[in-house]
Structures are given as structure tokens and as C-alpha cells.
Amino acid sequence: MNITLDADILNQVNHCRRDFSCLTGDKNCLCEVERLIDHSLLFIKPAINKTCNYKMSFGYSAFYCNCPARVEIYTRYNICPPCRL
């Protein structure tokens, strides 16, 4: 399943280490979503061995994703795969 996002969202993503593999439907590159707050703050359960420029620490034990593409993929397609190590 190919995922389509607006060009303005994709233009905001300039540090993707995985060359937009999420747009091809590769769910292995997506962290599991815990919750979305106010349509913009996406809390995630990151995989231990997964590095990403958009994974941000929120306190001591919480993480959020600030990738505009990931937020849009979750809100538009409701894709929330479980983490894979």
C-alpha cells in the first residue's frame, strides 16, 4: 500500500534517515503510537534499536515524534504498528 501525503508536509521533512520508506507502506520503520494530543503531538513507543532524527524525549520515560509525515500518516491512515526490534 502506497501512502500519499501533501507536498507541503513532505517538504517539512528534511532529516529522514530512511528515505521516506514509510510512504511505501513499510510499517517496520514506524514507531508504535501511544496517543495523539491536539492533532499534533504524537506520543510513541520507540523501538530500542531504532534511531530517528524525529524521536524526541519528553521527560524521563516518554517520547514523541515530531515528524510531520508520521503525524499525518497516523491521522489520515490510522497506521499504528506495534514496535519491532
C-alpha positions in Angstrom: 0.0 0.0 0.0 1.5 3.3 -1.1 0.8 6.3 1.2 0.1 9.7 -0.3 0.9 12.9 1.6 0.6 16.5 0.5 3.8 18.1 -0.9 3.8 20.8 1.8 4.0 18.1 4.5 6.8 16.2 2.7 8.7 19.5 2.2 8.8 19.9 6.0 10.6 16.5 6.4 14.3 17.1 5.7 16.1 14.8 8.1 14.6 11.4 7.2 17.3 8.7 7.6 15.1 6.1 5.9 14.5 7.9 2.7 10.7 8.1 3.2 10.3 4.3 3.4 7.1 4.9 5.3 5.4 6.1 2.1 5.8 2.7 0.5 3.8 1.0 3.3 6.9 -0.3 5.1 5.4 -0.3 8.7 8.7 -1.6 10.2 10.1 1.9 10.1 7.2 3.4 12.1 7.2 3.5 15.9 4.1 2.4 17.7 1.7 5.3 18.6 0.6 5.7 22.2 -1.6 8.7 21.7 -2.1 11.8 19.7 -2.8 15.1 21.5 -4.4 18.1 19.9 -3.8 16.7 16.4 -0.1 17.4 16.5 1.7 15.9 19.5 2.3 12.2 18.7 3.5 10.2 21.7 5.3 7.0 20.6 6.8 3.8 22.0 10.1 3.7 20.1 11.9 0.5 19.4 15.1 0.2 21.4 17.4 -0.3 18.4 15.7 2.3 16.2 17.4 5.6 15.6 15.5 8.5 14.2 16.1 12.2 13.9 12.4 12.9 14.8 12.2 10.9 18.0 12.3 13.3 20.9 12.5 12.8 24.6 9.6 14.1 26.7 10.8 13.8 30.3 12.4 10.6 31.6 10.3 7.9 30.1 8.1 9.3 27.4 8.9 10.0 23.7 7.2 11.9 21.0 7.6 12.0 17.2 8.0 15.4 15.6 8.0 14.1 12.0 5.2 15.9 10.1 4.8 12.9 7.8 4.4 10.5 10.7 1.7 12.6 12.3 -0.1 12.8 9.0 0.2 9.1 8.4 -1.4 8.4 11.8 -4.2 10.9 11.4 -5.0 10.2 7.8 -4.5 6.4 7.6 -4.6 5.4 11.3 -1.4 3.3 10.9 -0.1 2.3 14.3 2.0 -0.8 14.0 3.5 -2.5 17.1 7.2 -1.9 17.6 9.5 -4.4 16.1 13.1 -4.8 17.4 
